[in-house]
């Protein structure tokens, strides 16, 4: 009987060895319903990616719209200061020369000397510089406020 057990043991091992690759192969075969689930996940991922891209594009456009409007606002304030500077410069020149831009004569008591002109012009330049600095400070505050909005996270560069 001992011989029979010895003979039977190699036969079981032989069957097991032959079927091991079949077992491994059968475990590696993909189920047919899995492909549908995977495709659904891929579609969901693609939709999510497109949704994120759309959100970023909308937020980016909103940020740059606000940014452009702030720049325009700053330029309009600068233009107002520059217009004021032009008017003041023309008035000073008229007082110095005694003739206005439209050719009218300035009263003698309103006329100034060259030294007075230099002093007034220097004071005017300082005043204009202060006004322009105030415009820049206000713009910086407005940009800081914009940078604290949700859409600021979606801007593509950091230079305004």
C-alpha positions in Angstrom: 0.0 0.0 0.0 2.9 2.3 0.6 3.7 1.9 -3.1 0.2 3.0 -4.1 0.4 6.1 -2.0 3.8 6.9 -3.6 2.3 6.4 -7.1 -0.8 8.5 -6.3 1.1 11.4 -4.9 3.1 12.2 -8.1 -0.1 12.0 -10.1 -1.9 14.6 -7.9 1.2 16.9 -8.1 1.3 16.4 -11.9 -2.3 17.4 -12.3 -1.7 20.4 -10.0 1.3 21.5 -12.0 -0.6 21.3 -15.3 -3.5 23.3 -14.0 -1.5 26.0 -12.2 -1.2 28.1 -15.4 -4.8 27.6 -16.1 -5.7 28.9 -12.7 -3.4 31.9 -13.0 -4.7 32.6 -16.5 -8.3 32.4 -15.4 -7.6 34.9 -12.5 -6.1 37.4 -14.9 -8.9 37.4 -17.4 -10.9 40.6 -17.2 -14.6 40.3 -16.5 -16.8 41.7 -19.3 -18.8 44.0 -17.1 -15.6 45.6 -15.7 -14.9 47.3 -19.1 -18.3 49.1 -18.8 -17.5 50.3 -15.3 -14.0 51.4 -16.3 -15.4 53.3 -19.3 -17.9 55.0 -17.1 -15.1 56.1 -14.7 -13.0 57.4 -17.6 -16.0 59.4 -18.9 -16.6 60.8 -15.4 -12.9 61.8 -15.1 -13.0 63.5 -18.5 -16.1 65.4 -17.6 -14.6 66.4 -14.3 -11.4 67.6 -16.1 -13.4 69.6 -18.6 -15.5 71.1 -15.8 -12.3 72.1 -13.9 -10.9 73.6 -17.1 -14.1 75.5 -17.7 -14.2 76.8 -14.2 -10.6 78.0 -14.4 -11.3 79.7 -17.7 -14.3 81.5 -16.3 -12.5 82.6 -13.2 -9.4 83.6 -15.2 -11.5 85.7 -17.5 -13.3 87.3 -14.5 -10.0 88.2 -12.9 -8.5 89.8 -16.0 -11.7 91.7 -16.6 -11.6 93.1 -13.1 -7.8 93.8 -13.5 -8.3 95.6 -16.8 -11.1 97.7 -15.3 -8.9 98.7 -12.4 -6.1 99.6 -14.8 -8.6 101.8 -16.8 -9.8 103.4 -13.6 -6.2 104.2 -12.6 -5.4 105.7 -16.0 -8.5 107.9 -15.9 -7.4 109.2 -12.5 -3.9 109.8 -13.9 -5.5 111.5 -16.9 -7.4 113.8 -14.6 -4.2 114.7 -12.7 -2.4 115.2 -16.0 -5.1 117.5 -17.3 -5.0 119.5 -14.1 -1.2 119.8 -14.5 -1.6 121.0 -18.1 -4.1 123.7 -17.0 -1.9 124.8 -14.1 1.2 124.9 -16.4 -0.7 127.0 -19.0 -2.0 129.4 -16.3 1.5 129.8 -14.9 2.9 130.5 -18.3 0.2 133.0 -19.0 1.0 134.8 -15.8 4.7 134.8 -16.7 4.3 135.9 -20.4 1.3 138.2 -19.8 -0.7 136.5 -22.6 -3.2 133.7 -22.3 -3.4 130.8 -24.8 -6.3 132.5 -26.6 -4.3 135.7 -27.0 -5.9 137.8 -24.2 -3.7 140.0 -22.1 -3.2 139.2 -18.4 -3.6 142.1 -15.9 -0.3 143.5 -14.7 -1.1 142.7 -11.0 -1.6 139.1 -11.9 1.7 138.7 -13.7 4.7 137.0 -12.0 8.5 137.2 -12.3 10.7 134.4 -13.4 11.7 133.5 -9.8 8.0 133.4 -8.8 7.4 131.1 -11.8 10.1 128.7 -10.8 8.9 128.6 -7.2 5.2 128.1 -8.3 6.2 125.5 -10.9 8.3 123.5 -8.3 5.3 123.6 -5.9 3.0 122.5 -8.7 5.2 119.6 -9.7 5.4 118.5 -6.0 1.6 118.7 -5.8 1.2 116.7 -9.0 3.6 114.1 -7.8 1.6 113.7 -4.6 -1.6 113.3 -6.5 0.0 110.7 -8.8 1.4 108.8 -5.8 -2.1 108.8 -4.2 -3.5 107.4 -7.5 -0.8 104.6 -7.3 -1.5 103.9 -3.6 -5.3 103.6 -4.4 -4.6 101.3 -7.3 -2.3 99.1 -5.2 -5.1 98.8 -2.5 -7.7 97.9 -5.2 -5.4 95.3 -6.7 -4.8 93.8 -3.2 -8.6 93.6 -2.8 -8.9 91.9 -6.2 -6.1 89.5 -5.2 -8.2 88.4 -2.2 -11.1 87.3 -4.4 -11.9 83.7 -5.4 -11.0 84.4 -9.1 -7.5 85.5 -8.2 -6.5 81.9 -7.7 -7.1 81.3 -11.4 -4.9 84.0 -12.9 -2.2 82.8 -15.1 0.5 85.4 -14.3 1.4 87.6 -11.5 2.2 90.8 -13.2 -0.5 93.5 -13.4 
